[in-house]
Amino acid sequence: MKPLLTLPAWTAILACAALQFSAAVRAETPDKSAALFKDPIVATGKNFEIKRSQVDEAYIDYNAALVASGRAIADPDRALVRSKVLEHMIISKILLQKATEEDKTKIAKLVEDEITQARTNAPSPEAFEQQLKATGMTLAQVRDQATEKQLFQRILLREATNGIVIAEDEVTKYYQDNPDQFKIPERVRVQHILVLTMDPATRQALPLEKKMEKLKLANELKARADKGEDFVALVKQYTDDPGSKDKGGEYIFGRGQQGIALEFEDAAFSMKTNQISDPVETRFGYYIVRLLEKLPVSTEDFAKAAPLIRDHLVERTAEKGLPAYFEKLKAGADVKILDEDGAKPDTAPSGPAAK
């Protein structure tokens, strides 16, 4: 089934609201040079204030991100973008005060898991440190930024969708009116053995001599499988893929699926049922692939699709009410804009905040 939650406006709101985080991290770091220029308070609310330098930093970060993606803020749009930056900084300040201890605990674990995964995916510990250095932030700052961003998204989704109920007939109608979204493309179910040809610690390729030894082992495993040895037993004894070892090396996937090597995919889709491939070389190592079955194009069952459809319709409904919801939030937090020029680009920042 195609992804349902692809609402551009909703995504844009989340992205825009996240603009201020890296700026906020820096702004809360003591900076003696800040006293050298006027840094007025632009906006206040219950238990928070936002300074001009924070708006400047958030705007600069957003513009830099756009430039890096090949886009830029057009001159006529600068005032609007800066006002939106301030608007969403205010909303995020209000919403983050609604975070519960459970929210904080869950997001903290999620962020730590993501950091651990980033370390694992890096080619080496040194490469991870280089990636971190390129952000211009410490690991603690990256952790704080990610935590605040994900806390905000969690709370916004919960608060904005609270009380929205979608009738069952609306879910059914969406399923019937959008059949293409629920098409499942052709897939294959395979078993495999991976003989790794890279150092798992450094993720660097093994020397040629070691690689040849691995190829010899892969050929031996292929020969043993061809002679009828239990494929699952071979998997459990020899595979270097921990993610599938306890499942007998089994995977189900379609074409173009993320995380599946192209060579592995091509081999699997070109085989006949119960055929065992010769060792398939990829950048990870040699795969011995056994095709169990080809699964034809099908349609996602309504029962399985229904929860995703309901979430999608809830978010779509919430999106329409966000402007009114944001106004209600600001009124409840007694928000005051103290410096109308704080979000205007024609009041150029000076001193250390200028870049």
N, C-alpha and C positions, 0 to 999 in steps of 0.2 A: 504494500500500500504506500502511496506517495505521502510525504509529510503533510500533516494538516495545519500545524501551527506556523503558518508563514505569513502572518499579517504584517505588512510593511509599516503601517502606522504604529502599531503596538511595539514592534522592534525598534523603530526610530525613537519612540518615547524612552524606552529602556536605555538605548545607546546615548541619547542626549542627556538623560539624567545621570549617566555614569561619567560624564565629561569632567566633573569637578573633583573626582577622587584623587588623581595624582597631584592636582594643584593643592588640594586640601592637605595632603600629606606634607608637601613642602611648606605650605603656609603656616602649619602648626609647628614647624621646626624653628626654634629661635634664630633670628637673623639680625645681627647688630646693624647691618647696613639699612634695615627697614626704617630706621629712625631718620635717615637722610632725606626722605621724601614723604610727602603727605599721603597717607593711606586711609582715606575716609571709610567709615562704615556705610555700606551701600544699603543693606537691609537688615532688619531685626525681626525676631519672632520669639515665641515662648522658648526660652532656654537656648537661643542661638543668635549669632550675628554673622554677617558675611561682609568681608572687606573688599575694597576695590581691587587690591592685588590678587585676591582669590579669583575674582571674575576675569581679570586679565590673564592669569595663568591658565584657567580652564579654556578660555577662548583660544589662546595660543596653542594649547595642546590639541584642541579639536581641529584647528586649521592645519596643524602639522600632520595630524592623522589623515586628513583629506588629501593633502599634498602628496603624502607617501603612497596613497592609493590612486594617484593620477588625477585628482580633482582639486578644486579650490573654491573658496567662498568668493562669489562675485561681489564687487564693490557695492552694488545696490542692496545686497542682502546682509551686509555686515551688521547693521543696526538690529535687524530682526534676529540674526543668529545670536548676537550678544544678549539680547533681551530674553531669548529662549534659554540660553545658558544660565542666566541669573534665575529665571523662573524655575528651572529644574533643580538648581542648587538649593533653592528654598524648599521645594517639595521633598527633596531627598533628606534635608535636615529634619523636616517634620516627621517623615515616615520612619526614619531610623530610630526615633524616640519610641516607636511602637514595638521595637524588637523585644521579644521575650527571652528568658534565659534558655528556653528550649531552642529558639531560633539561633541564638548565638552559639550554642553547643553544636548543633547540626551543621551550621555553616563553617564553623572552625574546623570540624572534622573533614568536611568536604574540601576545604581549601588545602588542608594538610595532605589529603590524598592526592590532590592535583599537583602539589609541589613534589610529592614523592614520585608520581608518575612522570613528571617533567625530568626529574633526575634520572629515572630509569631509561627514558627515551633518548636522553642526551648521549652522544657517541662516547663521552668520557666525562669524569668529574670536572676536568679542566674546561671542557666545552660548555658544561652547565654554568660554570663560573663566568665564562666569557659571555654567554647569553644573558646572564644576570647583569653583568657590567654594562652591556649595551643598552639596558633599560635606563641607566642613570640613577637607579635606586638600589638600596640595600635589600637583602632578602626580607628583613622585617617590614620595610616599606611596601614591598610587593605583596607581602602577606596581608598587611593592613588594607591596602587598596583593594585586593581581591575580596577580602572579607566584607568590606563596606559595600562594594558593588553587588555582591551576591545577596547580602542581607537586604539591600534595597529592593532588588528584584523579587525576592521571596515575599517581602512585606507588601509591596505594591500589588503583586498578583493576588495575594490573600485578601487584602483590604478592598481592592477595587472590584473583586468578584464576589465578595461576601453578600449573601442574600439573593444572588441571581439563580433562578431555577429555570431549567430548560425542559419543556414538555417532551414526553416520549415521541409524540407524533412529529415534532420538529426534527428530532434525531433521525427518525425513519425517513422523513422526506429528504433530508440532506444526503443520506445514504443512497436513496433511489435517484436523486437528481444529479449525483456526481459519481457515476460508475467508474470513470477513468482513474479516480483517486484511489480506488480499492483494488486495482488490478495488481496481481502478484506476477512478476515476470518469470520466465523459465529459470529453474534453479537446478543445482546438482547436490546430491548427498554423497559424500565421499568419506573414506578413511585415508589417513596418510601417516607416514613416518618421516620425520625431519632429522636429517643428519647435518648438524650445524657446521658451517665452515667459517664462522667468525668467533672471536673471543667474546664470550658473554659478558665479561667484566668491562672490556674497553670498546666492544662492538667494532673492532678492527678485524679485517680479513686475516685468516691464518696464513703462514708462509706456504709456498707452493708445495713443499714436501708434505706438510701436514694435510693440505687440501687433497692431495693425491691419496693419502691414507683414508680420508673420509670418503672419497669416491669409491675406493675399493670396498669399504664397508657397505656403502649404499648398494653396490652391485651384488654383493653377497646376500644382503637382505632381500633384494628383488628376486634372486635365484631361489632362496628359501621359500618365499611366498609363492612363487610359481610352482614349487614342488608340493604345495598344499599345507605348509605349516600354518598354524593359527595366526591370522593377521593381527588380531587384538593382542595376543601374547607377545608378538614381535614389537608392537607399538609400545606396550608397557615396559618392555625390557630396553628398547633402543631409542625411542624418539627423544629428541631434544626440545620438543614443544610442550611445555608444562601445562599450557592452557587446554590442551585436548587429550593429554595422556590418560586421564581417568575416564574419558569418554571413548576410549578405543581409537583415538585419532580422528573422530568423526566431526565433520562440519557440513552445514547446509548453507549454500550461498548462491547468489546470482551474479551475472556479469557486472563488472565495474564496482563490485562491493569493496568498500574501504578496508584495508588491512590484508587483502588477499593479493599475493604476488601475481603479476600478469601471466608469468610462465606457468604457474600452478593453475590458474584459471583456464588458460588455453588448453592445457593438457586434459583437465577434467572434462571440459565440454566437448573435446574431440574423441573421447573414449567410448567404448561400449560397456554395457552393464557387466560387472564382475571382472572387467579387464584391469590388469595391474601394469602401471607404466614403468618404463625404464627410469632411472634417476633423472629428475627434472632439476636443472641447475637454476638457482636464483641467487640474489645477493645475500640471502640468509644462509643458504646451504642447499643440499640435495633433498628433494622430496620424492618418496615413492608413493604414488597415488593409486588408490583402488576405487573405482566408480561403483557405488552401490545402486544408485538409480538416478534417472533424470525426472525432475518434477515439472510437468507442463505448466503453461500459463494458467492462472486460476484467479479467483476473486476472494478477497478477504471476507470471512464470515461476518455477518452483521453483529453477532454477539461480541466478537472480538474487536470490531471497529467502533462499536457504540460508545465506549468510554472516551476514546480519543475525539470522536465527533462532539460529544457533549462538552468536553474541555474546550474545544475550538469554538463552539457556539457561545459558551460562557464568556470567553475572552473577547469574542467579537462584540457581544453585547456590552461588556465592560468598556471596551474601547470607545464606543459611542458616548458613554457617559463620563469619560475622563475629564473633559474640560470643566464640567459642573462639579465633579468630585474634587478636582484640584482647587477650585474656588472655595469650596466648603472647607477643605483642609486649611487653606490660608486664613480664612475668617476665624476658624477655631483656634488657630495658633497666634492670632493677633499680629499678623505680618504687617510691617510698615516699610515702605521704600523711602529711605532717608536721603538718598542721593540719586536723583533721576538721571544724572549724567553718568552714573556708575556703569551703565550698560551701553553707553553710546560710544561708538568708535571714534567720533570726532574729538573726544577728550582724550588725547593721546597719553598713554602712561609714560612716566619718566622715571629716571633712576634705575635701580636694580630690577624693577618689574618689566622694564622695556627690553624687548629682544629684537 
